[in-house]
Amino acid sequence: MLIHEGPERLTDPAAAAGAQLPPALDRPGGRLDGRFHLPDRPALADFGDDLIRIFMRILDKLEQKTAEISSLQNDLSGKISRAIEKREQLTEKMEALKKEIKQEKEQWQIDSFQKALQNARIDYNLKLIQLLLGYITGLTHKIVYLQNGNEILDFFLQQVRDDLLMIKTLNNLEIDKLIAQINSVLDEFIPEIGEPIFDVDDIPLEDTEKIWNEIVN
């Protein structure tokens, strides 16, 4: 079973929705309102006629990669936000279930895990919490992974800006190496945009007795 993003309301423990990602970096040349501002193109008069076409190709390559990185970062930021909100909603649901367990324990004077399993409400809540903990763990891993991707993309955006400022000293080999590195990151994270947040069939399930003990002790 997969958790997909979407506006539909779900009634099972996997129901959730998305939060806020930290704002864009404030460093000079960083992103502003989702856009990355490049320095002005150097005047063609600065170059000899034989180099103009080379420099124009370099500029076009770097500006194209900048646009691709910025677009991917916007998509990743949205997915991270939704994943964080889903995690918060699942956590709230889990805390409500824990509260019910404590209330049942007090009402029926339950003093052991074995007796707790004989209470239908407690048994049901423990199983739901077991699932929710797995979902929260999966979401947390995905959030960290996507946030790391955004940080890597930030690094490459800054590197592109630095290279554009040193355009007169660059050569095609250096640019091709940088673009190859950028393409590798793009190829890794672009498919993530269309994928479910995580696969709920591949999550760790914590032992319900351990969950019980953590709640009541």
Secondary structure as the mmCIF struct_conf table of DSSP 4:
data_model
#
loop_
_struct_conf.conf_type_id
_struct_conf.id
_struct_conf.beg_label_comp_id
_struct_conf.beg_label_asym_id
_struct_conf.beg_label_seq_id
_struct_conf.end_label_comp_id
_struct_conf.end_label_asym_id
_struct_conf.end_label_seq_id
STRN STRN1 LEU A 2 ILE A 3
BEND BEND1 PRO A 7 PRO A 7
BEND BEND2 ASP A 12 ASP A 12
TURN_TY1_P TURN_TY1_P1 PRO A 13 ALA A 14
HELX_LH_PP_P HELX_LH_PP_P1 LEU A 21 LEU A 25
BEND BEND3 ARG A 27 ARG A 27
TURN_TY1_P TURN_TY1_P2 PRO A 28 GLY A 29
STRN STRN2 ARG A 31 LEU A 32
TURN_TY1_P TURN_TY1_P3 ASP A 33 GLY A 34
STRN STRN3 ARG A 35 PHE A 36
HELX_LH_PP_P HELX_LH_PP_P2 HIS A 37 ALA A 43
HELX_RH_3T_P HELX_RH_3T_P1 LEU A 44 ASP A 46
BEND BEND4 PHE A 47 PHE A 47
HELX_RH_AL_P HELX_RH_AL_P1 ASP A 49 TRP A 108
TURN_TY1_P TURN_TY1_P4 GLN A 109 GLN A 109
BEND BEND5 SER A 112 SER A 112
HELX_RH_AL_P HELX_RH_AL_P2 PHE A 113 LEU A 117
TURN_TY1_P TURN_TY1_P5 GLN A 118 GLN A 118
BEND BEND6 ASN A 119 ASN A 119
HELX_RH_AL_P HELX_RH_AL_P3 ALA A 120 LEU A 165
TURN_TY1_P TURN_TY1_P6 MET A 166 MET A 166
HELX_RH_3T_P HELX_RH_3T_P2 ILE A 167 THR A 169
HELX_RH_AL_P HELX_RH_AL_P4 ASN A 172 PHE A 189
HELX_RH_3T_P HELX_RH_3T_P3 ILE A 190 GLY A 194
BEND BEND7 GLU A 195 GLU A 195
BEND BEND8 ILE A 197 ILE A 197
STRN STRN4 PHE A 198 ASP A 199
HELX_RH_3T_P HELX_RH_3T_P4 VAL A 200 ASP A 202
HELX_RH_AL_P HELX_RH_AL_P5 THR A 208 VAL A 216
#
